[in-house]
């Protein structure tokens, strides 16, 4: 219930405050969101499997976001930022859909 309240509070604050992302960080925001979603889906899967650990979740969440942003940053510096961004999204997308499939199998026993 605390997570749901936190989510609602975050959405309301985002709508009221309307934060502005600096132009220099805009290329990294979508990648960070996808990396965070990967960690959240992995945590949900672990929770349903009965092996969830909050420390592992926090480390996974932060490391996914930082590593994904660093890969995109390195790609920008090498001049291949779009290609590496696409690669990161594809890899994380595969992980997200794999976790979603496992969650679906667990929930629907299929």
Residue pairs with C-beta under 8 A, 6 or more apart in sequence:
21 29
27 72
27 76
27 81
27 85
28 69
28 72
28 73
30 85
30 89
31 68
31 69
31 72
31 85
31 88
31 89
32 65
32 68
32 69
34 68
34 88
34 89
34 92
34 93
34 96
35 64
35 65
35 67
35 68
35 69
35 88
35 92
36 61
36 64
36 65
37 92
37 96
38 64
38 92
38 95
38 96
38 99
39 57
39 60
39 61
39 64
39 65
40 61
41 95
41 96
41 99
41 100
41 103
42 57
42 60
42 95
42 99
43 52
43 57
43 60
43 61
44 99
44 103
45 99
45 102
45 103
45 106
46 52
46 53
46 56
46 57
48 102
48 103
48 106
48 107
49 102
49 106
64 92
68 88
68 92
71 84
71 87
71 88
72 81
72 84
72 85
72 88
74 84
75 81
75 82
75 83
75 84
75 85
104 110
